Amino acid sequence: MDNQKGLNYMKTKDQENLPLLLKGVLLLENVGEIFTSTVKIRILDVSHIDMKSIILTELIQVVTTKMDQTEIPFKIFGPKPDPALSYIVDATIFIKKENKEKKTLYRTTESIPVFLDGYPDTVKIPLMKI
């Protein structure tokens, strides 16, 4: 990924003692422009259908994409997942408008299961342009 700009792999102070859970790439389609946006990747516990998903951990970071960029590599650190639970990953790329509202540019459109064989896990997350 020579010309691919990835998300910062440095751990924050809160993450110093946390293991690597997930790494991979966000797959973009038809970027065609340079923009600075916020990437939000969440790992969700979806074990209980009758409850709202619980966030295990998330990565939120500002990134600038290039015109020909189709992948954004990432790594997420967090608390150890419970092997008895079911997890998915979702991702959104958005910009903040002048009036502080968020405008979604890309997002996942399907559930992507993770930790089926333990962690760390590696995934490719296709994002659809909105």
C-alpha positions as a printed NumPy array, in Angstrom:
array([[  0.   ,   0.   ,   0.   ],
       [  2.605,   2.456,  -1.128],
       [  0.402,   5.501,  -1.583],
       [ -2.195,   4.613,   1.038],
       [ -2.488,   6.805,   4.091],
       [ -3.56 ,   4.767,   7.092],
       [ -5.054,   5.574,  10.425],
       [ -2.679,   6.36 ,  13.25 ],
       [ -1.454,   3.14 ,  14.854],
       [ -0.173,   4.801,  18.015],
       [ -1.986,   3.758,  21.159],
       [ -3.588,   6.434,  23.276],
       [ -2.856,   6.601,  27.01 ],
       [ -6.095,   4.66 ,  27.653],
       [ -4.988,   1.866,  25.301],
       [ -1.432,   1.309,  26.587],
       [ -2.262,  -2.024,  28.22 ],
       [ -4.938,  -3.139,  25.759],
       [ -4.375,  -5.843,  23.13 ],
       [ -4.686,  -5.45 ,  19.372],
       [ -8.177,  -6.678,  18.493],
       [ -8.693,  -5.912,  14.855],
       [ -6.683,  -4.806,  11.86 ],
       [ -7.543,  -4.469,   8.235],
       [ -8.568,  -2.029,   5.551],
       [-11.571,   0.06 ,   4.715],
       [-12.357,  -0.387,   1.016],
       [-13.58 ,   2.772,  -0.723],
       [-15.23 ,   3.097,  -4.096],
       [-15.052,   6.069,  -6.437],
       [-13.268,   8.58 ,  -4.197],
       [-12.305,  10.886,  -7.074],
       [-11.56 ,  13.842,  -4.81 ],
       [ -9.336,  14.858,  -1.932],
       [-11.14 ,  15.383,   1.341],
       [-10.479,  15.466,   5.066],
       [-13.005,  13.483,   7.033],
       [-13.557,  11.569,  10.234],
       [-13.405,   7.773,  10.219],
       [-15.36 ,   5.905,  12.882],
       [-14.917,   2.146,  13.241],
       [-16.827,   0.325,  15.969],
       [-16.768,  -3.229,  17.266],
       [-20.265,  -4.075,  18.478],
       [-21.596,  -6.864,  20.686],
       [-24.715,  -8.118,  18.894],
       [-25.335, -11.193,  21.048],
       [-28.799, -10.106,  22.17 ],
       [-31.307,  -9.499,  19.383],
       [-33.775,  -7.86 ,  21.737],
       [-31.244,  -5.258,  22.967],
       [-29.37 ,  -2.367,  21.444],
       [-25.813,  -3.284,  20.365],
       [-23.113,  -2.599,  22.934],
       [-19.875,  -0.94 ,  21.779],
       [-16.849,  -3.024,  22.79 ],
       [-14.446,  -0.403,  21.457],
       [-14.175,   2.175,  18.682],
       [-11.629,   4.118,  16.697],
       [-12.413,   7.703,  15.7  ],
       [ -9.802,   9.579,  13.707],
       [ -9.46 ,  12.359,  11.168],
       [ -7.922,  11.286,   7.868],
       [ -7.257,  12.933,   4.502],
       [ -7.908,  10.749,   1.48 ],
       [ -6.213,  11.063,  -1.895],
       [ -8.049,  11.117,  -5.228],
       [ -6.926,   7.605,  -6.204],
       [ -7.099,   6.091,  -2.733],
       [ -9.19 ,   2.923,  -2.455],
       [ -7.996,   1.561,   0.908],
       [ -7.505,   2.969,   4.397],
       [ -5.592,   0.573,   6.687],
       [ -6.416,   0.559,  10.407],
       [ -5.735,  -1.133,  13.755],
       [ -8.039,  -1.158,  16.771],
       [ -6.994,  -1.857,  20.354],
       [ -9.46 ,  -2.591,  23.132],
       [-10.597,  -4.876,  25.928],
       [-10.511,  -8.622,  25.306],
       [-13.707,  -9.852,  23.639],
       [-15.8  , -12.468,  25.43 ],
       [-15.647, -15.666,  23.311],
       [-19.242, -16.481,  24.327],
       [-20.573, -13.309,  22.644],
       [-21.099, -12.356,  18.98 ],
       [-19.397,  -9.277,  17.525],
       [-19.588,  -7.328,  14.288],
       [-17.622,  -4.37 ,  12.965],
       [-19.105,  -1.328,  11.268],
       [-17.54 ,   1.789,   9.835],
       [-18.582,   5.257,   8.765],
       [-16.7  ,   8.11 ,   7.114],
       [-18.252,  11.525,   7.623],
       [-17.472,  15.229,   7.438],
       [-18.69 ,  17.989,   9.712],
       [-20.411,  20.838,   7.936],
       [-20.036,  24.489,   8.904],
       [-23.228,  24.274,  10.971],
       [-21.647,  21.355,  12.943],
       [-23.968,  18.751,  11.373],
       [-22.414,  15.502,  10.195],
       [-22.684,  14.412,   6.585],
       [-22.043,  10.705,   5.996],
       [-19.885,  10.05 ,   2.924],
       [-19.321,   6.276,   3.207],
       [-20.625,   3.51 ,   5.457],
       [-20.902,  -0.236,   5.837],
       [-24.122,  -1.694,   4.496],
       [-23.811,  -5.212,   5.872],
       [-22.879,  -6.87 ,   9.156],
       [-19.301,  -8.119,   9.2  ],
       [-18.724, -10.724,  11.934],
       [-15.381, -10.663,  13.769],
       [-13.53 , -12.818,  16.325],
       [-14.958, -16.082,  14.955],
       [-11.521, -17.672,  15.428],
       [-10.273, -15.47 ,  18.281],
       [ -8.353, -12.229,  18.047],
       [ -6.563, -10.326,  16.688],
       [ -8.692, -10.642,  13.61 ],
       [ -8.078,  -9.223,  10.125],
       [-10.906,  -7.836,   7.981],
       [-11.636,  -6.006,   4.77 ],
       [-14.573,  -3.655,   5.229],
       [-16.309,  -2.531,   2.039],
       [-17.841,   0.919,   2.358],
       [-20.584,   2.238,   0.117],
       [-20.612,   5.849,  -1.016],
       [-23.726,   7.582,   0.322]])
